Amino acid sequence: MAKDPFDAALAGFQRWMTTAKPKLSSGPDVAAAEMRPLLDLMRDYVGIDRPAGLCEGDLEELLLEIYPRKITVLDRADTEDTIPAVRDFLAYLAERGEMPAGTVRALERELDRIAPRFADAVMDPSNWGMARSFVQAMAADGVDFDDQTAVNAWMADYNSGVAWPGDEVEFEDDDEDLDLKEAFGLPDQMPPMRLLAAQELAALAREAPVMVQLRKLAGWLGPGRAVTENAELAGGDVAEAAAALGLTDLPAVSRMRDSARLDHLWELALDAEFIELNEDETHAVPGEVAQAWEDSDDDEALEIWTMVFSLLVSTTLDVAASLDPRRAGELDFSGHGIALSVMLFLARPDGLPVAEISEVIRTVATDELPSARAEKAWQSWVRAHGDPAQLLLDLMADLDAIQVADAGDGPLARLTPLGLAAVRTQLVESGVEIPLLPPAEQMTAAELIAMARGASDEEFTAETAAWLAHRTPESAARDLLAVAAESDPASRLLAVGVVVTELGASAEPVWRDALGQLELRGYARAALTTLPDEDAASSPPGLKPDEDLAWMITDALAAEGWDDLSDDAGHEPGALAQRLGERIPAGQELMAFELIARIPHPAAADVLTVIGRHHPDKRIAKLARRSAYKAATRQAARRQ
């Protein structure tokens, strides 16, 4: 069997330290002791297959993020040998020829930047993982780690003061404390959307299977049913409750935990107060919310449904974990439901593949574990209980919060109208503005174009048809082109497209007026040349077709995100080259870039910069960088 490259590197480093000619930063034994856990962290968390695979940025992640979270350091002085050991290890890799000299120098400079920040990062409690936090707390309380009895006693005392999964928790307070806007990095405002009327949403809420089962469960209790000290049904009542809820496809059940679905519904009913415990906590009785649900008007029904939705996404996987604490011990199931609901909202209207949802939950649940342990812990859970993502999705679907449908490449999950309304409410309460669209006759052209970013093609087409039905073709064209002139490139292309495809020749007088507007004249000229019996194909006085074409090309590229210079913008070189070639004929790149640099388009410099950074053809990239410099210089001059 091939030796692990990280173990081999440690052995080689130890031998090298005993004979190394350069002056070392630390002693051989100390350096080896420091590098052993660092090499383990490299293997499990940095994503490299051998130590020589380190590149710029890896040391900062390793030493300022991963190490403080994973390695327990009780005293600040214990951090003093780590940086010198890494410095010696880089010297070892360089002398052995395993890493290019240029890479070694870059990593040494990175290490110089890390050194003054390392101790602070390691000792900052906000950087610690759960396991390290436990150890640090025990050390602060003076626990002798060699005394297992003392450790166990400390853990028991700690557990008695912690709300574990399955304990009764005030979720309303937790929800108030959770800032979704901050947690997910959401913008101040998102595209406007249209929701169903309250009457329609309430009708859907009342028919949701989970709500029907919660009502049945409360009704089944009658004057009350005895419960155990854990607030669970016992004896024959378990089987009777399962039958009352229609859970007839289950084997015979005698305990709550024999039916995961019954257990989840019971916990949800308690949290939502569809059922309550009497004063002596010996019997479960129908709760106030159950009666409120029966008597509710549309607004009250929606409020109760939304409360149940919030509880379901907050507690489902925590309840699952409480049913098997041994297997759940190493897995982090907290917060996945809330995260999933926001992800689905952001993915509207496309939805998310169920396989992707499962992989995300798996990744986050095992994030604190080395890869081998993560795989073992996850597979143990799945074999015993199935995919936790599927459990969560099934319950959300039965609440009518999502729909799951086959999309060809596998099932796809989307929020339903009820789900959209509920998540929107949560995001608005977190400070994200998500306007609701007014009736079509009151909607502005700007609202119509803005809603497209969060709507499917079918939804946008329907909204457009309704909006146009309340306007004359000329007034609609004028409003849309006014928005196009003032908008970002993506919105401009969309607004122009609606005028061209939906209004046709009836927009001719508006197009003629647009010939005098810099942002629109290229589109106006193109539209007028397509009209029947149109002799306006020749350029009007003052029109510059080449510059207009450059403006339209820049619009098209910027609309595809090419004006986004961030590292996570996803500018894949091959795709970028292909799409550029679709707009600029081969051999004419220099002329096109020079034209783009000359026009006063706000995104010109950014678009050229992206091409210069990511185009795989070095010649074309160089031309784009040169033109980007000219564009930026001209933009700066125009601002003065």
PyMOL commands that set and color helices and strands:
alter all, ss='L'
color gray80, all
select helices_A, chain A and resi 5-19+28-46+51-53+58-70+76-79+82-95+101-123+125-127+130-140+148-160+171-177+180-183+198-207+209-221+236-244+256-258+260-272+288-295+298-323+325-328+336-346+354-365+371-385+388-398+417-429+445-454+457-468+473-486+489-514+521-529+545-562+573-583+589-598+604-614+618-639
alter helices_A, ss='H'
color red, helices_A
select strands_A, chain A and resi 225-226+275-277+283-286+352-353+402-406+411-415
alter strands_A, ss='S'
color yellow, strands_A
deselect
rebuild
show_as cartoon
